[in-house]
Amino acid sequence: MFDDVAPKYDVVNDVLSMGQTRRWRKVVVEAMEVSKGQRVLDLAAGTGTSSEPYADAGIDVVACDFSLGMLKVGKRRRPDINFVAGDATNLPFADNSFDATTISFGLRNVNEPKKALQEMLRVTKPGGRLVIAEFSQPVVPLWRTMYTEYLMRALPAIATKVASNPDAYVYLAESIRAWPDQDNLAAWLQETGWENVTYRNLTGGIVAVHRAFKAADTTPDGAAAAIAANKGPVAKLRRNITR
Ligand SMILES: C[S@@+](CC[C@H](N)C(=O)[O-])C[C@H]1O[C@@H](n2cnc3c(N)ncnc32)[C@H](O)[C@@H]1O
C-alpha cells in the first residue's frame, strides 16, 4: 500500500491536513533537541520528509523504512540523506546506536507497535530520547465529533479526487479511529521500558507528540529503578516539552 501512495504522498498529506503537517513537524524537531555531532534515527521515514530538517541542520540522520517504493522516491528527492531499508520490529542497527530516535505518523502503521517501541529502546543510547508524532484523540467533545465526521466522510471523498490510491485513505481514517488515545500510548511507552514519558496535544489533540527517555543507567539496578518510576502518572505537557 505504501509503495502505491509514495509518488504523491507529500502533496496529498498537505491537502488532507489543511497545511497543518508543517507545524506538527516543527514541534517534533523542537522536542528532539538534537544538535550537530549527534546521530538520529527517523523510523518509518517514508520519503524522508520527516528526516529533512535534521539533514538540513547538518545532523547525521538515518531515514529507515520498510517500503522500497517510499525509499526510492525519497532518495530521488534527497540523495544526501542516508536511506536504509528496515523493519521497525527488527531493526538492522546495533544496540545503543542513536542519540535520539523519532517516528512520525508511522507507529500506527506498524503491525506490532509495542515490539517496535522495544526495538527503538534497544537502538537508542542510554539517556537518549524518543519523540513520536501520531494522530490521536481530540480532547474537546464538539471538536472530536467534527473531526470524526471529517475523517469518516470528507477525507475519503477528498482523497478520491487527489490521491492515486483512495483506499489507502479509507484505511488511514479507520486506523486513526482504532489507535490508542494519548494516555494509552503513554502507558505503552512505560510498559516497554521508556522513562519520563510526556506528551503535548496539537490542533486540539488531532495529533499528539509523545516524548520519552531511555534510562541513563541500564544496569539491572537502574532498570528496576526505571520500572518503579514508571508507576507514577504520565505528565501532560500542554505547552513546551521541557528537558
Ligand atoms: C504515513 S508514512 C510516514 C512517513 C514519514 N515519517 C512522514 O512523516 O511523512 C508511514 C510509513 O510507515 C512505514 N512503515 C509501516 N510499517 C513499518 C515497519 N514495520 N517498518 C518500517 N516502516 C514501516 C510505511 O512504509 C510508511 O512509509
The ligand as an SDF file (V2000), in Angstrom:
LIG
                    3D

 27 29  0  0  0  0  0  0  0  0999 V2000
    2.4620    7.7500    6.8750 C   0  0  0  0  0  0  0  0  0  0  0  0
    4.0840    7.2780    6.4320 S   0  0  0  0  0  0  0  0  0  0  0  0
    5.0660    8.3900    7.3800 C   0  0  0  0  0  0  0  0  0  0  0  0
    6.3020    8.8310    6.6840 C   0  0  0  0  0  0  0  0  0  0  0  0
    7.1220    9.9540    7.3560 C   0  0  0  0  0  0  0  0  0  0  0  0
    7.5720    9.5990    8.6790 N   0  0  0  0  0  0  0  0  0  0  0  0
    6.3700   11.2560    7.4080 C   0  0  0  0  0  0  0  0  0  0  0  0
    6.2210   11.8230    8.4970 O   0  0  0  0  0  0  0  0  0  0  0  0
    5.9550   11.7210    6.3560 O   0  0  0  0  0  0  0  0  0  0  0  0
    4.1970    5.7780    7.3230 C   0  0  0  0  0  0  0  0  0  0  0  0
    5.3950    4.9420    6.9340 C   0  0  0  0  0  0  0  0  0  0  0  0
    5.4870    3.8410    7.8360 O   0  0  0  0  0  0  0  0  0  0  0  0
    6.1650    2.8220    7.1390 C   0  0  0  0  0  0  0  0  0  0  0  0
    6.0450    1.5620    7.8920 N   0  0  0  0  0  0  0  0  0  0  0  0
    4.9170    0.9050    8.2490 C   0  0  0  0  0  0  0  0  0  0  0  0
    5.2360   -0.2190    8.9090 N   0  0  0  0  0  0  0  0  0  0  0  0
    6.5960   -0.2550    9.0020 C   0  0  0  0  0  0  0  0  0  0  0  0
    7.5230   -1.1630    9.5800 C   0  0  0  0  0  0  0  0  0  0  0  0
    7.1160   -2.2640   10.2130 N   0  0  0  0  0  0  0  0  0  0  0  0
    8.8320   -0.8860    9.4850 N   0  0  0  0  0  0  0  0  0  0  0  0
    9.2690    0.2330    8.8510 C   0  0  0  0  0  0  0  0  0  0  0  0
    8.4450    1.1160    8.2610 N   0  0  0  0  0  0  0  0  0  0  0  0
    7.1190    0.8760    8.3510 C   0  0  0  0  0  0  0  0  0  0  0  0
    5.4770    2.8300    5.7810 C   0  0  0  0  0  0  0  0  0  0  0  0
    6.2150    2.1650    4.7940 O   0  0  0  0  0  0  0  0  0  0  0  0
    5.3330    4.3240    5.5360 C   0  0  0  0  0  0  0  0  0  0  0  0
    6.3780    4.8360    4.7530 O   0  0  0  0  0  0  0  0  0  0  0  0
  1  2  1  0
  2  3  1  0
  2 10  1  0
  3  4  1  0
  4  5  1  0
  5  6  1  0
  5  7  1  0
  7  8  2  0
  7  9  1  0
 10 11  1  0
 11 12  1  0
 11 26  1  0
 12 13  1  0
 13 14  1  0
 13 24  1  0
 14 15  1  0
 14 23  1  0
 15 16  2  0
 16 17  1  0
 17 18  1  0
 17 23  2  0
 18 19  1  0
 18 20  2  0
 20 21  1  0
 21 22  2  0
 22 23  1  0
 24 25  1  0
 24 26  1  0
 26 27  1  0
M  CHG  2   2   1   9  -1
M  END
$$$$
